[in-house]
Amino acid sequence: MTTQTFKTTINCGGCISKVTSTLNNLVGESNWNVDTSTSDKILTIQNIDIIPEQIISSIQNLGFQITLQQSTT
């Protein structure tokens, strides 16, 4: 199982709504989550072998900052 975590500026329900379509298309509806309760606003991608740069580019194109925190297999 591959898990990737990213620090983001996705910080509220409106922000999550803005990224939902893009993330659903990239990794599937049940394969991602954003924890807005932490200061780092962690986006977690699970069970998907996708190049982190694809996620980073897509989220940046929506106007958010994002950096890879960890990728584990």
PQR file with spaces between the fields and no chain letter, atoms N, CA, C, O and H, PARSE charges and radii, in Angstrom:
ATOM       1  N    MET     1       0.843   -1.174    0.000 -0.4000 1.5000
ATOM       2  CA   MET     1       0.000    0.000    0.000 -0.0000 2.0000
ATOM       3  C    MET     1       0.891    1.242    0.000  0.5500 1.7000
ATOM       4  O    MET     1       1.826    1.338    0.795 -0.5500 1.4000
ATOM       5  N    THR     2       0.609    2.167   -0.870 -0.4000 1.5000
ATOM       6  CA   THR     2       1.346    3.416   -0.958 -0.0000 2.0000
ATOM       7  C    THR     2       0.540    4.521   -0.297  0.5500 1.7000
ATOM       8  O    THR     2      -0.654    4.677   -0.557 -0.5500 1.4000
ATOM       9  H    THR     2      -0.150    2.089   -1.517  0.4000 1.0000
ATOM      10  N    THR     3       1.202    5.285    0.558 -0.4000 1.5000
ATOM      11  CA   THR     3       0.578    6.450    1.181 -0.0000 2.0000
ATOM      12  C    THR     3       1.488    7.646    0.977  0.5500 1.7000
ATOM      13  O    THR     3       2.689    7.587    1.238 -0.5500 1.4000
ATOM      14  H    THR     3       2.171    5.159    0.769  0.4000 1.0000
ATOM      15  N    GLN     4       0.895    8.728    0.507 -0.4000 1.5000
ATOM      16  CA   GLN     4       1.626    9.974    0.325 -0.0000 2.0000
ATOM      17  C    GLN     4       0.936   11.037    1.153  0.5500 1.7000
ATOM      18  O    GLN     4      -0.291   11.127    1.156 -0.5500 1.4000
ATOM      19  H    GLN     4      -0.081    8.776    0.294  0.4000 1.0000
ATOM      20  N    THR     5       1.725   11.851    1.863 -0.4000 1.5000
ATOM      21  CA   THR     5       1.148   12.959    2.615 -0.0000 2.0000
ATOM      22  C    THR     5       1.780   14.268    2.160  0.5500 1.7000
ATOM      23  O    THR     5       2.970   14.342    1.854 -0.5500 1.4000
ATOM      24  H    THR     5       2.722   11.777    1.861  0.4000 1.0000
ATOM      25  N    PHE     6       0.941   15.293    2.127 -0.4000 1.5000
ATOM      26  CA   PHE     6       1.338   16.611    1.645 -0.0000 2.0000
ATOM      27  C    PHE     6       0.882   17.678    2.632  0.5500 1.7000
ATOM      28  O    PHE     6      -0.229   17.607    3.158 -0.5500 1.4000
ATOM      29  H    PHE     6      -0.026   15.234    2.375  0.4000 1.0000
ATOM      30  N    LYS     7       1.721   18.647    2.878 -0.4000 1.5000
ATOM      31  CA   LYS     7       1.339   19.837    3.627 -0.0000 2.0000
ATOM      32  C    LYS     7       0.687   20.790    2.633  0.5500 1.7000
ATOM      33  O    LYS     7       1.236   21.033    1.559 -0.5500 1.4000
ATOM      34  H    LYS     7       2.623   18.704    2.450  0.4000 1.0000
ATOM      35  N    THR     8      -0.481   21.333    2.981 -0.4000 1.5000
ATOM      36  CA   THR     8      -1.215   22.175    2.035 -0.0000 2.0000
ATOM      37  C    THR     8      -1.743   23.441    2.704  0.5500 1.7000
ATOM      38  O    THR     8      -1.587   23.646    3.908 -0.5500 1.4000
ATOM      39  H    THR     8      -0.927   21.135    3.854  0.4000 1.0000
ATOM      40  N    THR     9      -2.367   24.277    1.889 -0.4000 1.5000
ATOM      41  CA   THR     9      -3.115   25.427    2.394 -0.0000 2.0000
ATOM      42  C    THR     9      -4.611   25.218    2.171  0.5500 1.7000
ATOM      43  O    THR     9      -5.371   26.185    2.113 -0.5500 1.4000
ATOM      44  H    THR     9      -2.493   24.110    0.911  0.4000 1.0000
ATOM      45  N    ILE    10      -5.031   23.977    2.047 -0.4000 1.5000
ATOM      46  CA   ILE    10      -6.453   23.620    1.934 -0.0000 2.0000
ATOM      47  C    ILE    10      -7.000   23.644    3.358  0.5500 1.7000
ATOM      48  O    ILE    10      -6.791   22.696    4.115 -0.5500 1.4000
ATOM      49  H    ILE    10      -4.414   23.192    2.094  0.4000 1.0000
ATOM      50  N    ASN    11      -7.700   24.720    3.734 -0.4000 1.5000
ATOM      51  CA   ASN    11      -7.991   24.906    5.158 -0.0000 2.0000
ATOM      52  C    ASN    11      -9.451   24.976    5.566  0.5500 1.7000
ATOM      53  O    ASN    11      -9.741   25.265    6.727 -0.5500 1.4000
ATOM      54  H    ASN    11      -7.869   25.490    3.120  0.4000 1.0000
ATOM      55  N    CYS    12     -10.382   24.722    4.655 -0.4000 1.5000
ATOM      56  CA   CYS    12     -11.794   24.797    5.046 -0.0000 2.0000
ATOM      57  C    CYS    12     -12.643   23.957    4.091  0.5500 1.7000
ATOM      58  O    CYS    12     -12.146   23.426    3.098 -0.5500 1.4000
ATOM      59  H    CYS    12     -10.146   24.487    3.712  0.4000 1.0000
ATOM      60  N    GLY    13     -13.903   23.852    4.407 -0.4000 1.5000
ATOM      61  CA   GLY    13     -14.815   23.086    3.574 -0.0000 2.0000
ATOM      62  C    GLY    13     -14.918   23.621    2.153  0.5500 1.7000
ATOM      63  O    GLY    13     -15.046   22.852    1.201 -0.5500 1.4000
ATOM      64  H    GLY    13     -14.306   24.283    5.214  0.4000 1.0000
ATOM      65  N    GLY    14     -14.860   24.946    2.014 -0.4000 1.5000
ATOM      66  CA   GLY    14     -14.901   25.540    0.680 -0.0000 2.0000
ATOM      67  C    GLY    14     -13.684   25.158   -0.142  0.5500 1.7000
ATOM      68  O    GLY    14     -13.783   24.901   -1.342 -0.5500 1.4000
ATOM      69  H    GLY    14     -14.755   25.571    2.788  0.4000 1.0000
ATOM      70  N    CYS    15     -12.537   25.126    0.516 -0.4000 1.5000
ATOM      71  CA   CYS    15     -11.293   24.726   -0.160 -0.0000 2.0000
ATOM      72  C    CYS    15     -11.372   23.253   -0.583  0.5500 1.7000
ATOM      73  O    CYS    15     -10.968   22.888   -1.687 -0.5500 1.4000
ATOM      74  H    CYS    15     -12.456   25.335    1.490  0.4000 1.0000
ATOM      75  N    ILE    16     -11.891   22.432    0.306 -0.4000 1.5000
ATOM      76  CA   ILE    16     -12.038   21.009   -0.021 -0.0000 2.0000
ATOM      77  C    ILE    16     -12.966   20.842   -1.219  0.5500 1.7000
ATOM      78  O    ILE    16     -12.704   20.024   -2.100 -0.5500 1.4000
ATOM      79  H    ILE    16     -12.219   22.729    1.203  0.4000 1.0000
ATOM      80  N    SER    17     -14.045   21.611   -1.253 -0.4000 1.5000
ATOM      81  CA   SER    17     -14.953   21.553   -2.403 -0.0000 2.0000
ATOM      82  C    SER    17     -14.240   21.908   -3.697  0.5500 1.7000
ATOM      83  O    SER    17     -14.512   21.324   -4.747 -0.5500 1.4000
ATOM      84  H    SER    17     -14.258   22.276   -0.537  0.4000 1.0000
ATOM      85  N    LYS    18     -13.324   22.869   -3.618 -0.4000 1.5000
ATOM      86  CA   LYS    18     -12.599   23.319   -4.801 -0.0000 2.0000
ATOM      87  C    LYS    18     -11.669   22.242   -5.354  0.5500 1.7000
ATOM      88  O    LYS    18     -11.464   22.173   -6.566 -0.5500 1.4000
ATOM      89  H    LYS    18     -13.102   23.342   -2.765  0.4000 1.0000
ATOM      90  N    VAL    19     -11.094   21.392   -4.477 -0.4000 1.5000
ATOM      91  CA   VAL    19     -10.143   20.369   -4.925 -0.0000 2.0000
ATOM      92  C    VAL    19     -10.786   19.001   -5.154  0.5500 1.7000
ATOM      93  O    VAL    19     -10.155   18.113   -5.726 -0.5500 1.4000
ATOM      94  H    VAL    19     -11.260   21.448   -3.493  0.4000 1.0000
ATOM      95  N    THR    20     -12.026   18.823   -4.718 -0.4000 1.5000
ATOM      96  CA   THR    20     -12.667   17.502   -4.761 -0.0000 2.0000
ATOM      97  C    THR    20     -12.695   16.896   -6.154  0.5500 1.7000
ATOM      98  O    THR    20     -12.279   15.750   -6.327 -0.5500 1.4000
ATOM      99  H    THR    20     -12.539   19.545   -4.254  0.4000 1.0000
ATOM     100  N    SER    21     -13.159   17.612   -7.125 -0.4000 1.5000
ATOM     101  CA   SER    21     -13.266   17.073   -8.480 -0.0000 2.0000
ATOM     102  C    SER    21     -11.907   16.651   -9.022  0.5500 1.7000
ATOM     103  O    SER    21     -11.768   15.575   -9.604 -0.5500 1.4000
ATOM     104  H    SER    21     -13.496   18.542   -6.984  0.4000 1.0000
ATOM     105  N    THR    22     -10.909   17.504   -8.829 -0.4000 1.5000
ATOM     106  CA   THR    22      -9.562   17.212   -9.320 -0.0000 2.0000
ATOM     107  C    THR    22      -8.996   15.961   -8.648  0.5500 1.7000
ATOM     108  O    THR    22      -8.483   15.071   -9.325 -0.5500 1.4000
ATOM     109  H    THR    22     -11.022   18.378   -8.357  0.4000 1.0000
ATOM     110  N    LEU    23      -9.088   15.894   -7.318 -0.4000 1.5000
ATOM     111  CA   LEU    23      -8.538   14.740   -6.609 -0.0000 2.0000
ATOM     112  C    LEU    23      -9.314   13.463   -6.917  0.5500 1.7000
ATOM     113  O    LEU    23      -8.718   12.392   -7.039 -0.5500 1.4000
ATOM     114  H    LEU    23      -9.504   16.617   -6.768  0.4000 1.0000
ATOM     115  N    ASN    24     -10.628   13.564   -7.043 -0.4000 1.5000
ATOM     116  CA   ASN    24     -11.413   12.380   -7.403 -0.0000 2.0000
ATOM     117  C    ASN    24     -10.992   11.838   -8.762  0.5500 1.7000
ATOM     118  O    ASN    24     -10.905   10.625   -8.954 -0.5500 1.4000
ATOM     119  H    ASN    24     -11.112   14.433   -6.943  0.4000 1.0000
ATOM     120  N    ASN    25     -10.733   12.738   -9.703 -0.4000 1.5000
ATOM     121  CA   ASN    25     -10.300   12.314  -11.038 -0.0000 2.0000
ATOM     122  C    ASN    25      -8.897   11.713  -11.023  0.5500 1.7000
ATOM     123  O    ASN    25      -8.622   10.760  -11.752 -0.5500 1.4000
ATOM     124  H    ASN    25     -10.804   13.724   -9.548  0.4000 1.0000
ATOM     125  N    LEU    26      -8.011   12.263  -10.197 -0.4000 1.5000
ATOM     126  CA   LEU    26      -6.626   11.788  -10.151 -0.0000 2.0000
ATOM     127  C    LEU    26      -6.471   10.472   -9.397  0.5500 1.7000
ATOM     128  O    LEU    26      -5.782    9.565   -9.865 -0.5500 1.4000
ATOM     129  H    LEU    26      -8.234   13.037   -9.604  0.4000 1.0000
ATOM     130  N    VAL    27      -7.108   10.365   -8.236 -0.4000 1.5000
ATOM     131  CA   VAL    27      -6.836    9.222   -7.357 -0.0000 2.0000
ATOM     132  C    VAL    27      -8.063    8.436   -6.928  0.5500 1.7000
ATOM     133  O    VAL    27      -7.925    7.383   -6.304 -0.5500 1.4000
ATOM     134  H    VAL    27      -7.668   11.101   -7.856  0.4000 1.0000
ATOM     135  N    GLY    28      -9.239    8.909   -7.240 -0.4000 1.5000
ATOM     136  CA   GLY    28     -10.458    8.207   -6.849 -0.0000 2.0000
ATOM     137  C    GLY    28     -11.048    8.787   -5.577  0.5500 1.7000
ATOM     138  O    GLY    28     -10.330    9.259   -4.696 -0.5500 1.4000
ATOM     139  H    GLY    28      -9.351    9.763   -7.747  0.4000 1.0000
ATOM     140  N    GLU    29     -12.345    8.743   -5.501 -0.4000 1.5000
ATOM     141  CA   GLU    29     -13.097    9.409   -4.435 -0.0000 2.0000
ATOM     142  C    GLU    29     -12.718    8.962   -3.023  0.5500 1.7000
ATOM     143  O    GLU    29     -12.647    9.790   -2.114 -0.5500 1.4000
ATOM     144  H    GLU    29     -12.928    8.359   -6.217  0.4000 1.0000
ATOM     145  N    SER    30     -12.480    7.701   -2.833 -0.4000 1.5000
ATOM     146  CA   SER    30     -12.228    7.206   -1.474 -0.0000 2.0000
ATOM     147  C    SER    30     -10.744    7.083   -1.140  0.5500 1.7000
ATOM     148  O    SER    30     -10.395    6.487   -0.121 -0.5500 1.4000
ATOM     149  H    SER    30     -12.537    7.029   -3.571  0.4000 1.0000
ATOM     150  N    ASN    31      -9.869    7.630   -1.972 -0.4000 1.5000
ATOM     151  CA   ASN    31      -8.426    7.460   -1.790 -0.0000 2.0000
ATOM     152  C    ASN    31      -7.706    8.701   -1.286  0.5500 1.7000
ATOM     153  O    ASN    31      -6.475    8.735   -1.291 -0.5500 1.4000
ATOM     154  H    ASN    31     -10.153    8.114   -2.800  0.4000 1.0000
ATOM     155  N    TRP    32      -8.433    9.715   -0.853 -0.4000 1.5000
ATOM     156  CA   TRP    32      -7.786   10.922   -0.364 -0.0000 2.0000
ATOM     157  C    TRP    32      -8.579   11.531    0.782  0.5500 1.7000
ATOM     158  O    TRP    32      -9.778   11.294    0.934 -0.5500 1.4000
ATOM     159  H    TRP    32      -9.432    9.688   -0.849  0.4000 1.0000
ATOM     160  N    ASN    33      -7.872   12.324    1.586 -0.4000 1.5000
ATOM     161  CA   ASN    33      -8.491   13.003    2.717 -0.0000 2.0000
ATOM     162  C    ASN    33      -7.638   14.219    3.081  0.5500 1.7000
ATOM     163  O    ASN    33      -6.411   14.173    2.985 -0.5500 1.4000
ATOM     164  H    ASN    33      -6.899   12.517    1.462  0.4000 1.0000
ATOM     165  N    VAL    34      -8.287   15.295    3.495 -0.4000 1.5000
ATOM     166  CA   VAL    34      -7.572   16.468    3.991 -0.0000 2.0000
ATOM     167  C    VAL    34      -7.951   16.661    5.452  0.5500 1.7000
ATOM     168  O    VAL    34      -9.130   16.770    5.786 -0.5500 1.4000
ATOM     169  H    VAL    34      -9.283   15.332    3.573  0.4000 1.0000
ATOM     170  N    ASP    35      -6.941   16.704    6.323 -0.4000 1.5000
ATOM     171  CA   ASP    35      -7.169   16.953    7.745 -0.0000 2.0000
ATOM     172  C    ASP    35      -6.999   18.442    7.995  0.5500 1.7000
ATOM     173  O    ASP    35      -5.881   18.932    8.153 -0.5500 1.4000
ATOM     174  H    ASP    35      -5.983   16.616    6.052  0.4000 1.0000
ATOM     175  N    THR    36      -8.115   19.156    8.031 -0.4000 1.5000
ATOM     176  CA   THR    36      -8.062   20.603    8.224 -0.0000 2.0000
ATOM     177  C    THR    36      -7.937   20.986    9.699  0.5500 1.7000
ATOM     178  O    THR    36      -7.827   22.169   10.025 -0.5500 1.4000
ATOM     179  H    THR    36      -9.023   18.758    7.902  0.4000 1.0000
ATOM     180  N    SER    37      -7.952   19.996   10.590 -0.4000 1.5000
ATOM     181  CA   SER    37      -7.846   20.298   12.016 -0.0000 2.0000
ATOM     182  C    SER    37      -6.401   20.495   12.472  0.5500 1.7000
ATOM     183  O    SER    37      -6.168   20.955   13.589 -0.5500 1.4000
ATOM     184  H    SER    37      -8.040   19.035   10.325  0.4000 1.0000
ATOM     185  N    THR    38      -5.436   20.156   11.631 -0.4000 1.5000
ATOM     186  CA   THR    38      -4.028   20.347   11.985 -0.0000 2.0000
ATOM     187  C    THR    38      -3.502   21.629   11.347  0.5500 1.7000
ATOM     188  O    THR    38      -4.061   22.113   10.362 -0.5500 1.4000
ATOM     189  H    THR    38      -5.625   19.782   10.723  0.4000 1.0000
ATOM     190  N    SER    39      -2.444   22.169   11.900 -0.4000 1.5000
ATOM     191  CA   SER    39      -1.893   23.414   11.356 -0.0000 2.0000
ATOM     192  C    SER    39      -1.281   23.219    9.971  0.5500 1.7000
ATOM     193  O    SER    39      -1.187   24.172    9.197 -0.5500 1.4000
ATOM     194  H    SER    39      -1.990   21.777   12.700  0.4000 1.0000
ATOM     195  N    ASP    40      -0.860   21.980    9.652 -0.4000 1.5000
ATOM     196  CA   ASP    40      -0.247   21.709    8.349 -0.0000 2.0000
ATOM     197  C    ASP    40      -1.255   21.342    7.265  0.5500 1.7000
ATOM     198  O    ASP    40      -0.879   21.203    6.101 -0.5500 1.4000
ATOM     199  H    ASP    40      -0.936   21.207   10.281  0.4000 1.0000
ATOM     200  N    LYS    41      -2.527   21.183    7.624 -0.4000 1.5000
ATOM     201  CA   LYS    41      -3.595   20.865    6.650 -0.0000 2.0000
ATOM     202  C    LYS    41      -3.163   19.703    5.744  0.5500 1.7000
ATOM     203  O    LYS    41      -3.013   19.875    4.534 -0.5500 1.4000
ATOM     204  H    LYS    41      -2.832   21.296    8.570  0.4000 1.0000
ATOM     205  N    ILE    42      -2.969   18.545    6.327 -0.4000 1.5000
ATOM     206  CA   ILE    42      -2.372   17.400    5.649 -0.0000 2.0000
ATOM     207  C    ILE    42      -3.346   16.725    4.686  0.5500 1.7000
ATOM     208  O    ILE    42      -4.435   16.296    5.068 -0.5500 1.4000
ATOM     209  H    ILE    42      -3.091   18.405    7.310  0.4000 1.0000
ATOM     210  N    LEU    43      -2.924   16.644    3.441 -0.4000 1.5000
ATOM     211  CA   LEU    43      -3.616   15.866    2.409 -0.0000 2.0000
ATOM     212  C    LEU    43      -2.962   14.490    2.371  0.5500 1.7000
ATOM     213  O    LEU    43      -1.750   14.380    2.190 -0.5500 1.4000
ATOM     214  H    LEU    43      -2.039   16.992    3.130  0.4000 1.0000
ATOM     215  N    THR    44      -3.763   13.444    2.542 -0.4000 1.5000
ATOM     216  CA   THR    44      -3.264   12.077    2.499 -0.0000 2.0000
ATOM     217  C    THR    44      -3.866   11.369    1.300  0.5500 1.7000
ATOM     218  O    THR    44      -5.082   11.374    1.108 -0.5500 1.4000
ATOM     219  H    THR    44      -4.748   13.534    2.690  0.4000 1.0000
ATOM     220  N    ILE    45      -3.001   10.757    0.492 -0.4000 1.5000
ATOM     221  CA   ILE    45      -3.408    9.968   -0.670 -0.0000 2.0000
ATOM     222  C    ILE    45      -3.050    8.521   -0.357  0.5500 1.7000
ATOM     223  O    ILE    45      -1.903    8.236   -0.012 -0.5500 1.4000
ATOM     224  H    ILE    45      -2.014   10.753    0.649  0.4000 1.0000
ATOM     225  N    GLN    46      -4.010    7.596   -0.472 -0.4000 1.5000
ATOM     226  CA   GLN    46      -3.758    6.199   -0.134 -0.0000 2.0000
ATOM     227  C    GLN    46      -4.023    5.280   -1.317  0.5500 1.7000
ATOM     228  O    GLN    46      -4.898    5.525   -2.148 -0.5500 1.4000
ATOM     229  H    GLN    46      -4.941    7.827   -0.753  0.4000 1.0000
ATOM     230  N    ASN    47      -3.225    4.202   -1.361 -0.4000 1.5000
ATOM     231  CA   ASN    47      -3.436    3.095   -2.294 -0.0000 2.0000
ATOM     232  C    ASN    47      -3.292    3.470   -3.760  0.5500 1.7000
ATOM     233  O    ASN    47      -3.814    2.765   -4.623 -0.5500 1.4000
ATOM     234  H    ASN    47      -2.514    4.002   -0.686  0.4000 1.0000
ATOM     235  N    ILE    48      -2.620    4.526   -4.055 -0.4000 1.5000
ATOM     236  CA   ILE    48      -2.484    4.955   -5.441 -0.0000 2.0000
ATOM     237  C    ILE    48      -1.006    5.129   -5.776  0.5500 1.7000
ATOM     238  O    ILE    48      -0.264    5.792   -5.051 -0.5500 1.4000
ATOM     239  H    ILE    48      -2.195    5.099   -3.354  0.4000 1.0000
ATOM     240  N    ASP    49      -0.598    4.531   -6.873 -0.4000 1.5000
ATOM     241  CA   ASP    49       0.764    4.745   -7.364 -0.0000 2.0000
ATOM     242  C    ASP    49       0.722    5.889   -8.367  0.5500 1.7000
ATOM     243  O    ASP    49       0.579    5.676   -9.571 -0.5500 1.4000
ATOM     244  H    ASP    49      -1.201    3.992   -7.463  0.4000 1.0000
ATOM     245  N    ILE    50       0.848    7.089   -7.854 -0.4000 1.5000
ATOM     246  CA   ILE    50       0.834    8.288   -8.681 -0.0000 2.0000
ATOM     247  C    ILE    50       2.061    9.109   -8.314  0.5500 1.7000
ATOM     248  O    ILE    50       2.464    9.158   -7.152 -0.5500 1.4000
ATOM     249  H    ILE    50       0.964    7.261   -6.876  0.4000 1.0000
ATOM     250  N    ILE    51       2.629    9.730   -9.284 -0.4000 1.5000
ATOM     251  CA   ILE    51       3.817   10.553   -9.062 -0.0000 2.0000
ATOM     252  C    ILE    51       3.398   11.782   -8.247  0.5500 1.7000
ATOM     253  O    ILE    51       2.471   12.495   -8.632 -0.5500 1.4000
ATOM     254  H    ILE    51       2.301    9.691  -10.228  0.4000 1.0000
ATOM     255  N    PRO    52       4.078   12.029   -7.125 -0.5600 1.5000
ATOM     256  CA   PRO    52       3.696   13.165   -6.273  0.2800 2.0000
ATOM     257  C    PRO    52       3.626   14.492   -7.027  0.5500 1.7000
ATOM     258  O    PRO    52       2.805   15.349   -6.700 -0.5500 1.4000
ATOM     259  N    GLU    53       4.472   14.663   -8.019 -0.4000 1.5000
ATOM     260  CA   GLU    53       4.477   15.910   -8.784 -0.0000 2.0000
ATOM     261  C    GLU    53       3.147   16.143   -9.499  0.5500 1.7000
ATOM     262  O    GLU    53       2.757   17.289   -9.723 -0.5500 1.4000
ATOM     263  H    GLU    53       5.139   13.967   -8.285  0.4000 1.0000
ATOM     264  N    GLN    54       2.445   15.055   -9.862 -0.4000 1.5000
ATOM     265  CA   GLN    54       1.134   15.205  -10.496 -0.0000 2.0000
ATOM     266  C    GLN    54       0.133   15.815   -9.523  0.5500 1.7000
ATOM     267  O    GLN    54      -0.652   16.687   -9.895 -0.5500 1.4000
ATOM     268  H    GLN    54       2.762   14.125   -9.681  0.4000 1.0000
ATOM     269  N    ILE    55       0.164   15.358   -8.288 -0.4000 1.5000
ATOM     270  CA   ILE    55      -0.714   15.906   -7.263 -0.0000 2.0000
ATOM     271  C    ILE    55      -0.344   17.359   -6.991  0.5500 1.7000
ATOM     272  O    ILE    55      -1.208   18.235   -6.950 -0.5500 1.4000
ATOM     273  H    ILE    55       0.802   14.650   -7.986  0.4000 1.0000
ATOM     274  N    ILE    56       0.949   17.604   -6.806 -0.4000 1.5000
ATOM     275  CA   ILE    56       1.424   18.955   -6.491 -0.0000 2.0000
ATOM     276  C    ILE    56       1.021   19.937   -7.591  0.5500 1.7000
ATOM     277  O    ILE    56       0.486   21.008   -7.302 -0.5500 1.4000
ATOM     278  H    ILE    56       1.651   16.892   -6.840  0.4000 1.0000
ATOM     279  N    SER    57       1.271   19.581   -8.825 -0.4000 1.5000
ATOM     280  CA   SER    57       0.941   20.461   -9.949 -0.0000 2.0000
ATOM     281  C    SER    57      -0.559   20.743  -10.020  0.5500 1.7000
ATOM     282  O    SER    57      -0.973   21.887  -10.207 -0.5500 1.4000
ATOM     283  H    SER    57       1.705   18.712   -9.059  0.4000 1.0000
ATOM     284  N    SER    58      -1.356   19.711   -9.871 -0.4000 1.5000
ATOM     285  CA   SER    58      -2.809   19.872   -9.961 -0.0000 2.0000
ATOM     286  C    SER    58      -3.355   20.766   -8.856  0.5500 1.7000
ATOM     287  O    SER    58      -4.213   21.611   -9.110 -0.5500 1.4000
ATOM     288  H    SER    58      -1.020   18.782   -9.719  0.4000 1.0000
ATOM     289  N    ILE    59      -2.867   20.587   -7.634 -0.4000 1.5000
ATOM     290  CA   ILE    59      -3.352   21.396   -6.516 -0.0000 2.0000
ATOM     291  C    ILE    59      -2.842   22.835   -6.625  0.5500 1.7000
ATOM     292  O    ILE    59      -3.574   23.771   -6.306 -0.5500 1.4000
ATOM     293  H    ILE    59      -2.170   19.900   -7.428  0.4000 1.0000
ATOM     294  N    GLN    60      -1.605   23.020   -7.069 -0.4000 1.5000
ATOM     295  CA   GLN    60      -1.084   24.375   -7.277 -0.0000 2.0000
ATOM     296  C    GLN    60      -1.880   25.108   -8.352  0.5500 1.7000
ATOM     297  O    GLN    60      -2.116   26.310   -8.235 -0.5500 1.4000
ATOM     298  H    GLN    60      -1.010   22.259   -7.329  0.4000 1.0000
ATOM     299  N    ASN    61      -2.292   24.398   -9.391 -0.4000 1.5000
ATOM     300  CA   ASN    61      -3.088   25.007  -10.457 -0.0000 2.0000
ATOM     301  C    ASN    61      -4.438   25.507   -9.951  0.5500 1.7000
ATOM     302  O    ASN    61      -5.057   26.369  -10.574 -0.5500 1.4000
ATOM     303  H    ASN    61      -2.100   23.421   -9.486  0.4000 1.0000
ATOM     304  N    LEU    62      -4.895   24.964   -8.818 -0.4000 1.5000
ATOM     305  CA   LEU    62      -6.147   25.416   -8.218 -0.0000 2.0000
ATOM     306  C    LEU    62      -5.930   26.579   -7.236  0.5500 1.7000
ATOM     307  O    LEU    62      -6.886   27.096   -6.658 -0.5500 1.4000
ATOM     308  H    LEU    62      -4.392   24.263   -8.312  0.4000 1.0000
ATOM     309  N    GLY    63      -4.662   26.983   -7.056 -0.4000 1.5000
ATOM     310  CA   GLY    63      -4.359   28.149   -6.238 -0.0000 2.0000
ATOM     311  C    GLY    63      -3.901   27.857   -4.818  0.5500 1.7000
ATOM     312  O    GLY    63      -3.812   28.768   -3.996 -0.5500 1.4000
ATOM     313  H    GLY    63      -3.886   26.563   -7.526  0.4000 1.0000
ATOM     314  N    PHE    64      -3.613   26.606   -4.527 -0.4000 1.5000
ATOM     315  CA   PHE    64      -3.174   26.236   -3.182 -0.0000 2.0000
ATOM     316  C    PHE    64      -1.681   25.940   -3.168  0.5500 1.7000
ATOM     317  O    PHE    64      -1.102   25.561   -4.186 -0.5500 1.4000
ATOM     318  H    PHE    64      -3.685   25.866   -5.196  0.4000 1.0000
ATOM     319  N    GLN    65      -1.063   26.119   -1.998 -0.4000 1.5000
ATOM     320  CA   GLN    65       0.320   25.717   -1.808 -0.0000 2.0000
ATOM     321  C    GLN    65       0.324   24.279   -1.324  0.5500 1.7000
ATOM     322  O    GLN    65      -0.554   23.873   -0.564 -0.5500 1.4000
ATOM     323  H    GLN    65      -1.534   26.427   -1.172  0.4000 1.0000
ATOM     324  N    ILE    66       1.317   23.504   -1.765 -0.4000 1.5000
ATOM     325  CA   ILE    66       1.386   22.098   -1.394 -0.0000 2.0000
ATOM     326  C    ILE    66       2.827   21.625   -1.505  0.5500 1.7000
ATOM     327  O    ILE    66       3.528   21.948   -2.464 -0.5500 1.4000
ATOM     328  H    ILE    66       2.030   23.834   -2.383  0.4000 1.0000
ATOM     329  N    THR    67       3.260   20.855   -0.511 -0.4000 1.5000
ATOM     330  CA   THR    67       4.581   20.260   -0.546 -0.0000 2.0000
ATOM     331  C    THR    67       4.490   18.817   -0.047  0.5500 1.7000
ATOM     332  O    THR    67       3.719   18.513    0.863 -0.5500 1.4000
ATOM     333  H    THR    67       2.690   20.593    0.268  0.4000 1.0000
ATOM     334  N    LEU    68       5.274   17.948   -0.644 -0.4000 1.5000
ATOM     335  CA   LEU    68       5.301   16.552   -0.244 -0.0000 2.0000
ATOM     336  C    LEU    68       5.932   16.436    1.139  0.5500 1.7000
ATOM     337  O    LEU    68       7.017   16.965    1.380 -0.5500 1.4000
ATOM     338  H    LEU    68       5.900   18.195   -1.383  0.4000 1.0000
ATOM     339  N    GLN    69       5.259   15.752    2.033 -0.4000 1.5000
ATOM     340  CA   GLN    69       5.784   15.513    3.364 -0.0000 2.0000
ATOM     341  C    GLN    69       6.411   14.136    3.456  0.5500 1.7000
ATOM     342  O    GLN    69       7.514   13.979    3.979 -0.5500 1.4000
ATOM     343  H    GLN    69       4.378   15.322    1.837  0.4000 1.0000
ATOM     344  N    GLN    70       5.689   13.119    2.935 -0.4000 1.5000
ATOM     345  CA   GLN    70       6.160   11.753    3.080 -0.0000 2.0000
ATOM     346  C    GLN    70       5.487   10.881    2.020  0.5500 1.7000
ATOM     347  O    GLN    70       4.330   11.085    1.653 -0.5500 1.4000
ATOM     348  H    GLN    70       4.792   13.246    2.510  0.4000 1.0000
ATOM     349  N    SER    71       6.254    9.908    1.546 -0.4000 1.5000
ATOM     350  CA   SER    71       5.727    8.895    0.643 -0.0000 2.0000
ATOM     351  C    SER    71       6.239    7.560    1.130  0.5500 1.7000
ATOM     352  O    SER    71       7.450    7.355    1.212 -0.5500 1.4000
ATOM     353  H    SER    71       7.194    9.742    1.844  0.4000 1.0000
ATOM     354  N    THR    72       5.327    6.635    1.459 -0.4000 1.5000
ATOM     355  CA   THR    72       5.706    5.326    1.968 -0.0000 2.0000
ATOM     356  C    THR    72       5.038    4.230    1.165  0.5500 1.7000
ATOM     357  O    THR    72       3.969    4.432    0.590 -0.5500 1.4000
ATOM     358  H    THR    72       4.343    6.801    1.391  0.4000 1.0000
ATOM     359  N    THR    73       5.660    3.088    1.129 -0.4000 1.5000
ATOM     360  CA   THR    73       5.099    1.961    0.411 -0.0000 2.0000
ATOM     361  C    THR    73       4.722    0.867    1.361  0.5500 1.7000
ATOM     362  O    THR    73       4.227   -0.176    0.935 -0.5500 1.4000
ATOM     363  H    THR    73       6.529    2.924    1.597  0.4000 1.0000
